């Protein structure tokens, strides 16, 4: 069986490619008409990217719990990253965990922690507490606290790969 990090990279690429086709067709349709279906299609694309990011990261947590034989896969992964002294990766992984939690749970602890860190190491916009839109007038915008774009998805995949590699260095008996 191939590693999760390899499969998820291929899966994300495939999904983003399919979403790009829908996005391009919808934008083209909006050039001649302001009809509702292409607007809804653009919003669907944005929502699907959020679902993809949350799903990727949630699946990774399940894989970690299974392979590391623990109840909290992220806590165990962070503990291993601390052992390896890879503080930069630990920080990026922790910030991504906060972002995913903000996507899942809204304006709670994780969202406020990200705001306090001014987004930390994220390469995506975080909606400020007093804002309702990332870009007012953007018909594709959906209600979410993190602007999940292709770069955010690629970042999720890359961090999962790097965390997996680091865990496998420290615990060579583990195959993620």
Backbone as JSON Lines, residues from 0, in Angstrom:
{"i":0,"aa":"X","n":[0.85,-1.19,0.0],"ca":[0.0,0.0,0.0],"c":[0.89,1.25,0.0]}
{"i":1,"aa":"X","n":[0.49,2.24,-0.75],"ca":[1.25,3.49,-0.8],"c":[1.01,4.31,0.46]}
{"i":2,"aa":"X","n":[1.93,5.2,0.75],"ca":[1.81,6.01,1.96],"c":[0.65,7.01,1.82]}
{"i":3,"aa":"X","n":[0.08,7.36,2.96],"ca":[-1.01,8.33,2.98],"c":[-0.56,9.65,2.38]}
{"i":4,"aa":"X","n":[0.64,10.1,2.75],"ca":[1.1,11.4,2.26],"c":[1.26,11.41,0.73]}
{"i":5,"aa":"X","n":[1.66,10.28,0.16],"ca":[1.75,10.2,-1.31],"c":[0.36,10.19,-1.94]}
{"i":6,"aa":"X","n":[-0.53,9.39,-1.39],"ca":[-1.88,9.29,-1.93],"c":[-2.63,10.62,-1.81]}
{"i":7,"aa":"X","n":[-2.46,11.29,-0.67],"ca":[-3.21,12.52,-0.47],"c":[-2.73,13.61,-1.41]}
{"i":8,"aa":"X","n":[-1.45,13.59,-1.75],"ca":[-0.94,14.54,-2.74],"c":[-1.58,14.33,-4.1]}
{"i":9,"aa":"X","n":[-1.68,13.06,-4.5],"ca":[-2.33,12.74,-5.78],"c":[-3.82,13.08,-5.74]}
{"i":10,"aa":"X","n":[-4.46,12.76,-4.63],"ca":[-5.89,13.03,-4.46],"c":[-6.16,14.53,-4.53]}
{"i":11,"aa":"X","n":[-5.36,15.31,-3.82],"ca":[-5.55,16.76,-3.82],"c":[-5.35,17.33,-5.22]}
{"i":12,"aa":"X","n":[-4.33,16.86,-5.91],"ca":[-4.08,17.33,-7.28],"c":[-5.24,17.02,-8.2]}
{"i":13,"aa":"X","n":[-5.76,15.8,-8.1],"ca":[-6.89,15.39,-8.93],"c":[-8.12,16.26,-8.63]}
{"i":14,"aa":"X","n":[-8.42,16.42,-7.36],"ca":[-9.61,17.19,-6.97],"c":[-9.48,18.65,-7.38]}
{"i":15,"aa":"X","n":[-8.31,19.25,-7.15],"ca":[-8.12,20.65,-7.52],"c":[-8.21,20.85,-9.03]}
{"i":16,"aa":"X","n":[-7.73,19.88,-9.79],"ca":[-7.82,19.96,-11.25],"c":[-9.28,19.93,-11.71]}
{"i":17,"aa":"X","n":[-10.06,19.03,-11.12],"ca":[-11.48,18.94,-11.47],"c":[-12.23,20.21,-11.07]}
{"i":18,"aa":"X","n":[-11.89,20.75,-9.9],"ca":[-12.53,21.98,-9.45],"c":[-12.15,23.17,-10.33]}
{"i":19,"aa":"X","n":[-10.93,23.19,-10.83],"ca":[-10.48,24.26,-11.72],"c":[-11.3,24.29,-13.0]}
{"i":20,"aa":"X","n":[-11.63,23.1,-13.53],"ca":[-12.47,23.04,-14.73],"c":[-13.84,23.66,-14.48]}
{"i":21,"aa":"X","n":[-14.45,23.32,-13.35],"ca":[-15.77,23.87,-13.0],"c":[-15.66,25.38,-12.81]}
{"i":22,"aa":"X","n":[-14.61,25.81,-12.13],"ca":[-14.4,27.23,-11.88],"c":[-14.24,28.0,-13.19]}
{"i":23,"aa":"X","n":[-13.4,27.48,-14.08],"ca":[-13.18,28.15,-15.37],"c":[-14.46,28.26,-16.19]}
{"i":24,"aa":"X","n":[-15.24,27.18,-16.25],"ca":[-16.51,27.2,-17.0],"c":[-17.5,28.19,-16.37]}
{"i":25,"aa":"X","n":[-17.51,28.25,-15.05],"ca":[-18.43,29.16,-14.37],"c":[-18.04,30.62,-14.61]}
{"i":26,"aa":"X","n":[-16.76,30.91,-14.54],"ca":[-16.29,32.27,-14.8],"c":[-16.6,32.68,-16.24]}
{"i":27,"aa":"X","n":[-16.39,31.74,-17.15],"ca":[-16.7,32.01,-18.55],"c":[-18.19,32.32,-18.72]}
{"i":28,"aa":"X","n":[-19.05,31.54,-18.07],"ca":[-20.49,31.76,-18.17],"c":[-20.89,33.11,-17.59]}
{"i":29,"aa":"X","n":[-20.19,33.55,-16.56],"ca":[-20.51,34.84,-15.94],"c":[-20.08,36.03,-16.78]}
{"i":30,"aa":"X","n":[-19.29,35.79,-17.8],"ca":[-18.86,36.89,-18.68],"c":[-20.02,37.43,-19.52]}
{"i":31,"aa":"X","n":[-21.03,36.58,-19.73],"ca":[-22.16,37.0,-20.57],"c":[-23.49,37.02,-19.82]}
{"i":32,"aa":"X","n":[-23.48,36.52,-18.58],"ca":[-24.74,36.46,-17.83],"c":[-24.44,36.44,-16.34]}
{"i":33,"aa":"X","n":[-25.31,37.05,-15.58],"ca":[-25.19,37.02,-14.12],"c":[-26.08,35.97,-13.51]}
{"i":34,"aa":"X","n":[-26.31,34.89,-14.22],"ca":[-27.23,33.85,-13.77],"c":[-26.76,33.2,-12.47]}
{"i":35,"aa":"X","n":[-27.69,32.67,-11.73],"ca":[-27.41,32.05,-10.44],"c":[-26.6,30.76,-10.53]}
{"i":36,"aa":"X","n":[-26.85,29.85,-11.48],"ca":[-26.09,28.58,-11.49],"c":[-24.57,28.73,-11.51]}
{"i":37,"aa":"X","n":[-23.97,29.61,-12.33],"ca":[-22.51,29.71,-12.26],"c":[-22.02,30.32,-10.94]}
{"i":38,"aa":"X","n":[-22.81,31.21,-10.34],"ca":[-22.44,31.78,-9.04],"c":[-22.44,30.67,-8.0]}
{"i":39,"aa":"X","n":[-23.49,29.86,-8.0],"ca":[-23.55,28.73,-7.06],"c":[-22.42,27.75,-7.31]}
{"i":40,"aa":"X","n":[-22.06,27.55,-8.56],"ca":[-20.96,26.63,-8.89],"c":[-19.65,27.15,-8.31]}
{"i":41,"aa":"X","n":[-19.41,28.46,-8.4],"ca":[-18.19,29.04,-7.83],"c":[-18.16,28.9,-6.31]}
{"i":42,"aa":"X","n":[-19.32,29.09,-5.69],"ca":[-19.4,28.92,-4.24],"c":[-19.19,27.45,-3.87]}
{"i":43,"aa":"X","n":[-19.71,26.56,-4.68],"ca":[-19.51,25.12,-4.45],"c":[-18.03,24.76,-4.53]}
{"i":44,"aa":"X","n":[-17.31,25.34,-5.48],"ca":[-15.88,25.09,-5.62],"c":[-15.16,25.52,-4.35]}
{"i":45,"aa":"X","n":[-15.49,26.7,-3.86],"ca":[-14.84,27.2,-2.63],"c":[-15.16,26.3,-1.44]}
{"i":46,"aa":"X","n":[-16.43,25.88,-1.34],"ca":[-16.82,24.99,-0.24],"c":[-16.11,23.64,-0.34]}
{"i":47,"aa":"X","n":[-16.0,23.13,-1.54],"ca":[-15.33,21.84,-1.74],"c":[-13.87,21.9,-1.31]}
{"i":48,"aa":"X","n":[-13.23,23.03,-1.52],"ca":[-11.83,23.19,-1.09],"c":[-11.72,23.16,0.42]}
{"i":49,"aa":"X","n":[-12.68,23.77,1.11],"ca":[-12.71,23.73,2.57],"c":[-12.89,22.28,3.04]}
{"i":50,"aa":"X","n":[-13.84,21.6,2.42],"ca":[-14.11,20.2,2.78],"c":[-12.87,19.34,2.52]}
{"i":51,"aa":"X","n":[-12.19,19.58,1.42],"ca":[-10.97,18.84,1.09],"c":[-9.9,19.07,2.16]}
{"i":52,"aa":"X","n":[-9.66,20.32,2.53],"ca":[-8.64,20.62,3.54],"c":[-8.97,19.98,4.88]}
{"i":53,"aa":"X","n":[-10.2,20.13,5.32],"ca":[-10.62,19.54,6.6],"c":[-10.53,18.02,6.53]}
{"i":54,"aa":"X","n":[-10.96,17.46,5.42],"ca":[-10.91,16.0,5.26],"c":[-9.5,15.45,5.25]}
{"i":55,"aa":"X","n":[-8.61,16.11,4.53],"ca":[-7.21,15.68,4.48],"c":[-6.62,15.64,5.88]}
{"i":56,"aa":"X","n":[-6.82,16.73,6.6],"ca":[-6.21,16.84,7.92],"c":[-6.86,15.88,8.92]}
{"i":57,"aa":"X","n":[-8.16,15.7,8.82],"ca":[-8.86,14.76,9.71],"c":[-8.44,13.32,9.44]}
{"i":58,"aa":"X","n":[-8.29,12.98,8.17],"ca":[-7.81,11.63,7.83],"c":[-6.39,11.41,8.36]}
{"i":59,"aa":"X","n":[-5.56,12.45,8.27],"ca":[-4.19,12.34,8.78],"c":[-4.21,12.06,10.28]}
{"i":60,"aa":"X","n":[-5.09,12.72,10.99],"ca":[-5.19,12.47,12.44],"c":[-5.57,11.02,12.71]}
{"i":61,"aa":"X","n":[-6.52,10.49,11.94],"ca":[-6.91,9.09,12.11],"c":[-5.75,8.14,11.83]}
{"i":62,"aa":"X","n":[-4.99,8.43,10.76],"ca":[-3.83,7.61,10.42],"c":[-2.8,7.66,11.55]}
{"i":63,"aa":"X","n":[-2.55,8.86,12.07],"ca":[-1.6,9.0,13.17],"c":[-2.04,8.19,14.39]}
{"i":64,"aa":"X","n":[-3.31,8.3,14.75],"ca":[-3.81,7.57,15.91],"c":[-3.64,6.07,15.71]}
{"i":65,"aa":"X","n":[-3.92,5.6,14.5],"ca":[-3.79,4.17,14.22],"c":[-2.33,3.73,14.23]}
{"i":66,"aa":"X","n":[-1.48,4.4,13.48],"ca":[-0.08,3.97,13.33],"c":[0.75,4.22,14.58]}
{"i":67,"aa":"X","n":[0.43,5.29,15.32],"ca":[1.18,5.59,16.54],"c":[0.53,4.96,17.76]}
{"i":68,"aa":"X","n":[-0.6,4.29,17.54],"ca":[-1.32,3.59,18.61],"c":[-1.55,4.51,19.81]}
{"i":69,"aa":"X","n":[-2.27,5.61,19.54],"ca":[-2.53,6.59,20.58],"c":[-3.95,7.14,20.43]}
{"i":70,"aa":"X","n":[-4.38,7.88,21.44],"ca":[-5.73,8.46,21.4],"c":[-5.75,9.84,20.74]}
{"i":71,"aa":"X","n":[-4.62,10.56,20.78],"ca":[-4.56,11.89,20.19],"c":[-3.36,11.94,19.24]}
{"i":72,"aa":"X","n":[-3.64,11.69,17.98],"ca":[-2.58,11.61,16.98],"c":[-1.79,12.89,16.82]}
{"i":73,"aa":"X","n":[-2.47,14.03,16.88],"ca":[-1.76,15.29,16.72],"c":[-0.86,15.58,17.91]}
{"i":74,"aa":"X","n":[-1.33,15.29,19.12],"ca":[-0.5,15.51,20.32],"c":[0.75,14.62,20.25]}
{"i":75,"aa":"X","n":[0.58,13.38,19.83],"ca":[1.72,12.47,19.72],"c":[2.67,12.93,18.62]}
{"i":76,"aa":"X","n":[2.14,13.37,17.5],"ca":[2.98,13.87,16.41],"c":[3.77,15.1,16.88]}
{"i":77,"aa":"X","n":[3.13,16.0,17.6],"ca":[3.82,17.19,18.1],"c":[4.91,16.81,19.09]}
{"i":78,"aa":"X","n":[4.63,15.81,19.91],"ca":[5.64,15.33,20.86],"c":[6.86,14.8,20.11]}
{"i":79,"aa":"X","n":[6.64,14.06,19.04],"ca":[7.74,13.52,18.24],"c":[8.5,14.66,17.55]}
{"i":80,"aa":"X","n":[7.79,15.66,17.06],"ca":[8.45,16.81,16.43],"c":[9.3,17.57,17.45]}
{"i":81,"aa":"X","n":[8.83,17.65,18.68],"ca":[9.63,18.3,19.73],"c":[10.91,17.5,19.97]}
{"i":82,"aa":"X","n":[10.8,16.17,19.99],"ca":[11.98,15.31,20.18],"c":[12.99,15.53,19.07]}
{"i":83,"aa":"X","n":[12.52,15.77,17.87],"ca":[13.42,15.95,16.73],"c":[13.99,17.36,16.65]}
{"i":84,"aa":"X","n":[13.51,18.24,17.52],"ca":[13.94,19.64,17.56],"c":[13.62,20.4,16.27]}
{"i":85,"aa":"X","n":[12.63,19.94,15.53],"ca":[12.22,20.64,14.31],"c":[11.13,21.65,14.69]}
{"i":86,"aa":"X","n":[11.55,22.74,15.3],"ca":[10.59,23.72,15.82],"c":[9.83,24.46,14.72]}
{"i":87,"aa":"X","n":[10.48,24.65,13.58],"ca":[9.82,25.35,12.47],"c":[8.66,24.5,11.94]}
{"i":88,"aa":"X","n":[8.89,23.21,11.74],"ca":[7.82,22.32,11.28],"c":[6.74,22.19,12.34]}
{"i":89,"aa":"X","n":[7.14,22.09,13.59],"ca":[6.17,22.01,14.69],"c":[5.26,23.24,14.69]}
{"i":90,"aa":"X","n":[5.85,24.41,14.48],"ca":[5.07,25.64,14.45],"c":[4.09,25.65,13.28]}
{"i":91,"aa":"X","n":[4.56,25.27,12.1],"ca":[3.7,25.24,10.91],"c":[2.57,24.22,11.08]}
{"i":92,"aa":"X","n":[2.9,23.06,11.63],"ca":[1.9,22.01,11.87],"c":[0.86,22.5,12.89]}
{"i":93,"aa":"X","n":[1.31,23.13,13.96],"ca":[0.39,23.65,14.98],"c":[-0.52,24.74,14.42]}
{"i":94,"aa":"X","n":[0.04,25.63,13.59],"ca":[-0.78,26.68,12.98],"c":[-1.82,26.09,12.03]}
{"i":95,"aa":"X","n":[-1.43,25.07,11.29],"ca":[-2.39,24.42,10.39],"c":[-3.49,23.73,11.19]}
{"i":96,"aa":"X","n":[-3.12,23.1,12.3],"ca":[-4.13,22.48,13.16],"c":[-5.12,23.52,13.66]}
{"i":97,"aa":"X","n":[-4.62,24.69,14.06],"ca":[-5.51,25.76,14.51],"c":[-6.44,26.21,13.38]}
{"i":98,"aa":"X","n":[-5.9,26.34,12.18],"ca":[-6.71,26.77,11.03],"c":[-7.8,25.75,10.72]}
{"i":99,"aa":"X","n":[-7.46,24.48,10.72],"ca":[-8.46,23.45,10.43],"c":[-9.53,23.45,11.52]}
{"i":100,"aa":"X","n":[-9.12,23.61,12.77],"ca":[-10.11,23.68,13.86],"c":[-11.01,24.9,13.7]}
{"i":101,"aa":"X","n":[-10.45,26.02,13.26],"ca":[-11.28,27.22,13.03],"c":[-12.26,26.97,11.9]}
{"i":102,"aa":"X","n":[-11.83,26.25,10.87],"ca":[-12.75,25.91,9.78],"c":[-13.88,25.01,10.28]}
{"i":103,"aa":"X","n":[-13.55,24.07,11.16],"ca":[-14.56,23.13,11.65],"c":[-15.47,23.73,12.71]}
{"i":104,"aa":"X","n":[-14.91,24.55,13.6],"ca":[-15.65,24.97,14.79],"c":[-16.0,26.45,14.85]}
{"i":105,"aa":"X","n":[-15.47,27.24,13.94],"ca":[-15.81,28.66,13.94],"c":[-14.97,29.48,14.89]}
{"i":106,"aa":"X","n":[-15.56,30.53,15.42],"ca":[-14.84,31.52,16.23],"c":[-14.63,31.05,17.66]}
{"i":107,"aa":"X","n":[-13.85,30.02,17.81],"ca":[-13.53,29.48,19.14],"c":[-12.08,29.71,19.48]}
{"i":108,"aa":"X","n":[-11.56,28.84,20.36],"ca":[-10.18,28.96,20.85],"c":[-9.15,28.99,19.72]}
{"i":109,"aa":"X","n":[-9.29,28.08,18.76],"ca":[-8.3,27.99,17.68],"c":[-8.29,29.25,16.83]}
{"i":110,"aa":"X","n":[-9.46,29.74,16.5],"ca":[-9.55,30.97,15.71],"c":[-8.88,32.13,16.46]}
{"i":111,"aa":"X","n":[-9.22,32.28,17.73],"ca":[-8.65,33.37,18.52],"c":[-7.14,33.23,18.7]}
{"i":112,"aa":"X","n":[-6.66,32.0,18.8],"ca":[-5.21,31.76,18.89],"c":[-4.53,32.2,17.6]}
{"i":113,"aa":"X","n":[-5.14,31.89,16.46],"ca":[-4.57,32.33,15.17],"c":[-4.58,33.85,15.04]}
{"i":114,"aa":"X","n":[-5.66,34.47,15.46],"ca":[-5.75,35.93,15.4],"c":[-4.66,36.54,16.28]}
{"i":115,"aa":"X","n":[-4.47,35.98,17.47],"ca":[-3.44,36.49,18.39],"c":[-2.05,36.34,17.79]}
{"i":116,"aa":"X","n":[-1.84,35.32,16.96],"ca":[-0.54,35.09,16.32],"c":[-0.45,35.8,14.97]}
{"i":117,"aa":"X","n":[-1.47,36.59,14.65],"ca":[-1.54,37.26,13.35],"c":[-1.43,36.24,12.2]}
{"i":118,"aa":"X","n":[-2.06,35.1,12.38],"ca":[-2.06,34.05,11.36],"c":[-0.9,33.09,11.45]}
{"i":119,"aa":"X","n":[0.06,33.4,12.3],"ca":[1.2,32.5,12.44],"c":[1.9,32.3,11.1]}
{"i":120,"aa":"X","n":[2.15,31.04,10.78],"ca":[2.88,30.71,9.55],"c":[1.96,30.41,8.38]}
{"i":121,"aa":"X","n":[0.66,30.62,8.55],"ca":[-0.28,30.3,7.47],"c":[-0.03,31.16,6.24]}
{"i":122,"aa":"X","n":[-0.22,30.55,5.09],"ca":[-0.09,31.31,3.84],"c":[-1.47,31.62,3.28]}
{"i":123,"aa":"X","n":[-2.41,31.84,4.17],"ca":[-3.78,32.12,3.76],"c":[-4.36,33.21,4.65]}
{"i":124,"aa":"X","n":[-5.33,33.92,4.13],"ca":[-5.96,34.99,4.89],"c":[-6.9,34.43,5.96]}
{"i":125,"aa":"X","n":[-6.92,35.11,7.08],"ca":[-7.85,34.8,8.18],"c":[-8.79,35.99,8.28]}
{"i":126,"aa":"X","n":[-10.07,35.7,8.36],"ca":[-11.05,36.79,8.44],"c":[-10.95,37.45,9.81]}
{"i":127,"aa":"X","n":[-10.68,38.76,9.84],"ca":[-10.61,39.46,11.14],"c":[-11.95,39.4,11.87]}
{"i":128,"aa":"X","n":[-11.91,39.5,13.2],"ca":[-13.14,39.38,13.99],"c":[-14.25,40.35,13.6]}
{"i":129,"aa":"X","n":[-13.91,41.53,13.11],"ca":[-14.93,42.54,12.8],"c":[-15.31,42.57,11.32]}
{"i":130,"aa":"X","n":[-14.85,41.6,10.55],"ca":[-15.14,41.56,9.11],"c":[-16.14,40.45,8.79]}
{"i":131,"aa":"X","n":[-16.94,40.68,7.74],"ca":[-17.89,39.67,7.29],"c":[-17.47,39.03,5.98]}
{"i":132,"aa":"X","n":[-16.55,39.68,5.27],"ca":[-16.11,39.2,3.96],"c":[-14.6,39.3,3.84]}
{"i":133,"aa":"X","n":[-14.03,38.42,3.03],"ca":[-12.63,38.59,2.66],"c":[-12.54,39.7,1.6]}
{"i":134,"aa":"X","n":[-13.48,39.64,0.66],"ca":[-13.52,40.63,-0.4],"c":[-14.99,40.9,-0.73]}
{"i":135,"aa":"X","n":[-15.51,41.98,-0.21],"ca":[-16.92,42.3,-0.44],"c":[-17.2,42.39,-1.93]}
{"i":136,"aa":"X","n":[-18.26,41.75,-2.37],"ca":[-18.63,41.74,-3.77],"c":[-18.16,40.5,-4.51]}
{"i":137,"aa":"X","n":[-17.31,39.69,-3.89],"ca":[-16.84,38.45,-4.51],"c":[-17.99,37.44,-4.46]}
{"i":138,"aa":"X","n":[-18.58,37.15,-5.62],"ca":[-19.75,36.26,-5.65],"c":[-19.41,34.82,-5.29]}
{"i":139,"aa":"X","n":[-18.13,34.46,-5.32],"ca":[-17.75,33.09,-5.0],"c":[-17.56,32.87,-3.51]}
{"i":140,"aa":"X","n":[-17.52,33.95,-2.74],"ca":[-17.2,33.82,-1.31],"c":[-18.28,33.05,-0.55]}
{"i":141,"aa":"X","n":[-17.81,32.24,0.37],"ca":[-18.69,31.49,1.26],"c":[-18.36,31.9,2.7]}
{"i":142,"aa":"X","n":[-19.2,31.48,3.63],"ca":[-18.98,31.8,5.03],"c":[-17.93,30.85,5.6]}
{"i":143,"aa":"X","n":[-16.74,31.39,5.81],"ca":[-15.64,30.63,6.39],"c":[-14.64,31.62,6.98]}
{"i":144,"aa":"X","n":[-13.89,31.2,7.96],"ca":[-12.95,32.09,8.64],"c":[-11.56,32.09,8.03]}
{"i":145,"aa":"X","n":[-11.25,31.06,7.27],"ca":[-9.95,30.94,6.61],"c":[-10.21,30.89,5.11]}
{"i":146,"aa":"X","n":[-9.44,31.65,4.35],"ca":[-9.57,31.65,2.9],"c":[-8.82,30.43,2.36]}
{"i":147,"aa":"X","n":[-9.57,29.38,2.08],"ca":[-8.97,28.12,1.61],"c":[-8.89,28.16,0.09]}
{"i":148,"aa":"X","n":[-7.65,28.31,-0.4],"ca":[-7.4,28.31,-1.83],"c":[-6.47,27.14,-2.17]}
{"i":149,"aa":"X","n":[-6.07,27.06,-3.41],"ca":[-5.2,25.95,-3.83],"c":[-3.89,25.93,-3.03]}
{"i":150,"aa":"X","n":[-3.32,27.11,-2.77],"ca":[-2.07,27.16,-2.01],"c":[-2.25,26.6,-0.61]}
{"i":151,"aa":"X","n":[-3.39,26.88,0.0],"ca":[-3.67,26.35,1.34],"c":[-3.72,24.82,1.29]}
{"i":152,"aa":"X","n":[-4.4,24.27,0.29],"ca":[-4.49,22.81,0.13],"c":[-3.1,22.22,-0.07]}
{"i":153,"aa":"X","n":[-2.31,22.82,-0.96],"ca":[-0.95,22.31,-1.21],"c":[-0.11,22.39,0.07]}
{"i":154,"aa":"X","n":[-0.32,23.43,0.85],"ca":[0.4,23.57,2.11],"c":[0.02,22.45,3.08]}
{"i":155,"aa":"X","n":[-1.26,22.12,3.14],"ca":[-1.71,21.0,3.99],"c":[-0.99,19.72,3.6]}
{"i":156,"aa":"X","n":[-0.98,19.45,2.31],"ca":[-0.35,18.22,1.8],"c":[1.14,18.22,2.12]}
{"i":157,"aa":"X","n":[1.8,19.36,1.9],"ca":[3.25,19.45,2.13],"c":[3.59,19.27,3.61]}
{"i":158,"aa":"X","n":[2.82,19.88,4.48],"ca":[3.08,19.75,5.92],"c":[2.84,18.31,6.37]}
{"i":159,"aa":"X","n":[1.8,17.67,5.86],"ca":[1.56,16.26,6.19],"c":[2.74,15.41,5.74]}
{"i":160,"aa":"X","n":[3.25,15.66,4.54],"ca":[4.42,14.9,4.05],"c":[5.62,15.11,4.96]}
{"i":161,"aa":"X","n":[5.89,16.35,5.32],"ca":[7.05,16.66,6.14],"c":[6.92,16.08,7.55]}
{"i":162,"aa":"X","n":[5.73,16.18,8.13],"ca":[5.51,15.62,9.46],"c":[5.67,14.1,9.41]}
{"i":163,"aa":"X","n":[5.12,13.48,8.37],"ca":[5.25,12.02,8.21],"c":[6.71,11.61,8.11]}
{"i":164,"aa":"X","n":[7.47,12.33,7.3],"ca":[8.9,12.02,7.14],"c":[9.65,12.17,8.45]}
{"i":165,"aa":"X","n":[9.34,13.21,9.2],"ca":[10.02,13.45,10.48],"c":[9.68,12.35,11.49]}
{"i":166,"aa":"X","n":[8.42,11.95,11.53],"ca":[8.01,10.87,12.44],"c":[8.71,9.58,12.06]}
{"i":167,"aa":"X","n":[8.79,9.3,10.76],"ca":[9.44,8.07,10.3],"c":[10.94,8.06,10.59]}
{"i":168,"aa":"X","n":[11.57,9.24,10.65],"ca":[12.99,9.32,11.03],"c":[13.17,8.94,12.5]}
{"i":169,"aa":"X","n":[12.31,9.48,13.35],"ca":[12.42,9.26,14.79],"c":[11.91,7.87,15.17]}
{"i":170,"aa":"X","n":[10.86,7.44,14.49],"ca":[10.25,6.13,14.77],"c":[10.22,5.32,13.47]}
{"i":171,"aa":"X","n":[11.36,4.73,13.07],"ca":[11.47,4.06,11.77],"c":[10.52,2.85,11.59]}
{"i":172,"aa":"X","n":[10.0,2.36,12.69],"ca":[9.06,1.23,12.58],"c":[7.67,1.68,12.11]}
{"i":173,"aa":"X","n":[7.45,2.99,12.1],"ca":[6.16,3.57,11.7],"c":[6.21,3.89,10.2]}
{"i":174,"aa":"X","n":[5.16,3.51,9.48],"ca":[5.03,3.84,8.07],"c":[3.74,4.62,7.89]}
{"i":175,"aa":"X","n":[3.89,5.9,7.58],"ca":[2.72,6.76,7.4],"c":[2.45,6.96,5.92]}
